[in-house]
């Protein structure tokens, strides 16, 4: 379990866990916590059963807090303390988890000294995106075991936002539709060479080779993912078309007809966006096309500290103006941006449902804390997309003066 | 003619216009000028008929320079001197005007001391976007007389990029297709209230009312354009649906279902983008939609100094990251961006053709210099879009957490 969380240094608080009676001070702290979150329609039930906050008639859900130390941890550690306390079972959420989290995210802008205190404590730690640091971060998340992800991803193991032509299609159909949507957007043709930066378990590279006869060079620094992807390429008999490289994309060489990166930019610090653009610039033919698909933000904010610590070390979701830093220094022009925010909420709903259906297996392999950690991460991500804190930008680009660009986007929506 | 150009202070140069013999110094200057533009495939013919630069076999066009003072003006005044000298007939361009200008724009990044000198001199003058300053700038360009624009715009007087479903449709069809494309993108419904900032001669506002039954409040600070638009509203019998306000959009009040601004952002200085966003934020309902259509840039560069001085005072074309400054402070989320760069080149080709067909009337009303100024402006703009120096961004947005957003973009491309 070392890789999924740092042990807490809560000894000083643990001494207080003899459940002392709830006092005026505890209720004052709870009210301040709610005010600091903009007074969401989510009351807090304290360890003696008493409640603080809005009444049942307006409540969307309810936070149950196990003891004083947990209450104080929310003050001291903000969202990191909230996430960890939920993982440990010291916080329970009554009512629908996603709806309650969405209500928390949707509340008005927080105010007050407590917020300032919490915000200060919530600044993400400095994170260096050296290759060594990135390997460690990627290992932390992606090398939990392919079997674990297979329990709740689709059959092709696509761990990014799907594209649902209609909201009711299955996750498998939606992920395949996403792969095809990407291939259409870059107008992929047979025999073309594609560079992929951050290929996950290889689903897009394999699809491009299998369905479109493209020759793909795909980079990833996750050993387990690369091993899985290579095995798939052999199984599907397309080993000669796809090369999976266990290395950093900065080491890519050669020239390509297209560049794609789906769900990788979140792991690249903004300080490295220009360097990513340099790789794209030197890799792309004059009439090459590119696509970057990434979680984004409407406004620049640091990643939730709990997610950044416990789930995705070093992650950051950029605004569009920050994403543009990949392209603008290299005179690459944006052709098309599509926001698939609600598609990611839908994708995550499928993942969470499958995860819950397999929670017993996850618990048997890891433990209850791990189950609760991932439940909160998946449900919290749905809430973030529903509330608009997260967006999903799919961005198509070419050299600013390229004439090899489609006349309109109609071809994306007509059957071929 | 005072409003179309500032008289030149060239007395010191005019004394040299007795066409002195071309010497080694003149040829050296001409070679340096070409090098400073990245050695484009465009030779310079000097006033004695001798040529400098690439040979006829690679040449796309040719610059003919009338005298030494013009040559020196190119050094001293860069693109401003080039434009003015062309207007005055001191520079002629042999070969296709658009192709030659495109070749000049497409040449490699310029280098050398002369470039540095010219770039320093070419910085646009500081321009204050006060309401008074804006009125003056807008008057300069848009109040040349509606009759003048009617000579070369489409019948609905749309002076922004058209949308050509296929490259061969007429300008009239393409402008109507653009108006409909905009209405579809914001999913305009009957009875909805629309705020338009910068309405030109009113074509979009009139279309929204006439075809979709929308109630539109449209702002413009050009007196001639507003007068024309009001007359059209009466003629079309939709005066009760459209209100044309001769005022700055900052003075808009009330709440609207949609915000649109087509071809206005180019006249708003980046220092005022956040204030534009404030107007949008306070004007838009919770589930409101918005569209901004603007000429953009792949990289941040000042406007061509000749265009900024002689054609569009105070104009600036933003990069996408600069455009995002309108939205990001207000938590507005980008739903969709489409780049219509080649559609603007096509639109301008239609305008230039109509302009040339009516050049005699323009000359009779103004003078030859005016004809040459507008010819260079229209042809140069085509070259800027073809070479990628200009882009055209059509950006759709809503509040970051809005659920009143379309599920996919397919509805834009299916017949209704």
Interface residues (C-beta under 8 A of the other chain):
Chain A: X106 X163 X164 X165 X166 X167 X298 X299 X300 X319 X320 X321 X322 X324 X325 X327 X328 X329 X331 X332 X333 X334 X335 X336 X337 X338 X339 X341 X342 X386 X387 X388 X389 X391 X393 X399 X400 X401 X402 X403 X405 X407 X408 X409 X410 X412 X413 X414
Chain B: X106 X163 X164 X165 X166 X167 X298 X299 X300 X319 X320 X321 X322 X324 X325 X327 X328 X329 X331 X332 X333 X334 X335 X336 X337 X338 X339 X341 X342 X386 X387 X388 X389 X391 X393 X399 X400 X401 X402 X403 X405 X407 X408 X409 X410 X412 X413 X414
